[in-house]
Amino acid sequence: MYFVNLYLLRMFLIAAMLGLSACGGDLTDDLNPSDADLRPAVTTGTIGHQPGQVAADFSLRSSTDQTFQLSEHLATGSAPADAVVLYFTMWCPICLAHSDHMYNLVIPAFETRGTVVYALVDYVSGSVQGARASEMANGYAGSDFITLVDAQQGVMEQFNAAMGSVVVIDTNGTILMNEDYRNGDGLTNTLNDLLP
């Protein structure tokens, strides 16, 4: 039995080495990737998820069991804002570092420069109660964030988002930004360009 296992291990290692050599030989990591936007060009004004496109309207429940409808926060809505900022969270340490950064540095920098709606889009808790529990456990209950429950992950799919994605939508519904949060510079620059 020992020799059979040793033989199988050797065969696996040989197969793995052959597989790696078929990858073209260059297995090094690119430690200095470009930050160029490689997404295809879009037609301005079309509905979609990329900057320059218009966000399709959506409706989600909040963690306080209220209805949040995007169009209500656009220019013709009942509670218009200069911008709606969506941050897609799964309450992991990276997400919390991003949302803490936004809460402590970005939101205060723009609180006197127009009206911005900041929403944490919870796509993992699965229910209003679950989102509320996560929001409370992480210290965001009663904060400047609205926590939205994307239980079916439809809004996540709509914006082609993932953990840590941030989307900025202006008052006309145009998407100004849809990218990873990283260090918050993209969000800060977008809001600086937009707000008076």
N, C-alpha and C positions, 0 to 999 in steps of 0.2 A: 504494500500500500504506500509506503514511504517513497519508493521509486516511481510509482505512478504519479503521485502528487508532485514530485520533483520534476518529472518529465513534463507534466502539464504547466508547471510554473515556467520552465524553460521555453516551452512553445508559446506561452502568452507573452513573455518578454521579447522573443524574436518577432512575433507578430506586431507588438507595439512599436518596436524599433523600425520595422519595415513601414508601418503606417506613418510614423513620424517622418521618415525620410521621404515619403511620397508627398509631404506637405510643401515641398519646394526648397527645403533646406534652411530657410531663414525663420527661426523660431524665436527671435529676439522680440522683446516688447518695445513698442514705440513709447518711450518715456517723455517725449515732447510732441504730443499730437497737436494738430492744427485746431484752432477754435473757429475756423471758417464754417459758415452755415452751408452745409452741403445739400439741404433740402431743395427739391425742384421748385422752379418759379411758379407762382400762383397768379391767377387772374384776380385782381383786386375786386372786392365786392361780392365774390362768390361765397357760398356757404361752405365752411370747412373748419379745419382746426389749426391752420398755419397763420402766422402773422400776415396781415393784409386781407385775410378772409373775414367774413362775418360769422359770428358764433350763432349756431342754431339755438333757439329758445329751449330752455329746459326747466323742469320743476322738480325739486327734491324736498323732503321733510328735513327740518332742522332737529337738533338734539333736544329742543324744547317742544317738539311736535307741532311746529308751525310750518306753513308752506313757504318755501323760498322759490320764487320764479324769477329767472334772469331778466325777462322783459320788464318787470316792475322796477328794476334798478337802472334801466336805460332811459334816454331822454324823454320818451313819451310815457313812461311808467308813473306809478303813483308815488314812488320813492326814488327819484332819479339820483344817480351818482355820477361823478366824473370818471370813475373807474370801478370795476369789480375785479378783485384779485382772488384767484382760486389757488389754493395750495393743497396738493394731493398727499394725504398722510396715512400711514399705517401705524402711527404712534411708536415707531421704533426709535432708537437713540439718534439716528441721523435725522429723521423727520423732526424730532423734538428739538434738536440743535438748530435746525433751520427755522422752525416756528418760533423758538425762543429768540433767535436773532431778529426775526421779523418783528416780533412783539416788542422787544426791548430797544431796537435801533431804527428799524424802518418806519413802523407806525408812528412813533413820536416825531420823526423828522418831517412827516407830512400831515400831521393832525390839524394844522392851521392853513393848509394849502388845498382847499377844495374838499369834496366829499368822496371818500373811498370806502367801499365795502370789502372787508377782508373775510374770506371764508376758508375754513379748513374742510376739505372734502374727504370724509372718512369712508373709504371703500372696503374696509375689512371687518368692521364690527357687526354689520349685517342687520341692525335694527336700530330704532330710535333709542331704545333702552341701552343697548350695547354702546352706541356712540356717546350717549350721555355719561355712562359709567367711565368710558375712556377719557372723555373731556374732563370730568371731575378728577379722576385719578392723576391726570397730568397737569392740573392747575389752570385750565382754560375756561372753566365754568364762570360766567359773568365777565369774561374778558371782552376785548374789542373784536374778537373773532366770532363769527357765526359758524357753528359746526354743522355741516350738511351730511346727510346719510345717503350715500350712494350704494345702497344694499345690492343692487343688481349690476353695479359697475357700468351702467349705461353712460353716465357723464364722463367717466374715466375713458371709456372707449370713444366717446364723441370727440374728445380732445386728444386722443392718442397719447394719453398721459400714463405715467408710472409713478412709483414712489419718488417724492421730491420734485415733481413737476410743478411749475408755477405758471399760471396763465393770467394775463392782464387783458381785460376787455374794456374798451372805452365806452362813453355814453351813447355812441351810435351803434354799438354792438360789434365794432371792429376789433379783432384780436391784434394786440400790439406786441405781445410776447407769449411764447409757449416754449419753455425750455426747463432744464434742470436748475434748481435754485443755486447750487454751488455755494458761493459766498455772499449772495444777495446783491452783487453789483448790477446785474442785469435788471433786477426789479427796481433798484434805486434809480438807475439811469432812465428807465422807461417812465417811472413816475415823475422824475425831474423834467423830462421832456414834455410830459402831458399836463402837469398841474401848474397853475399860475404862481 
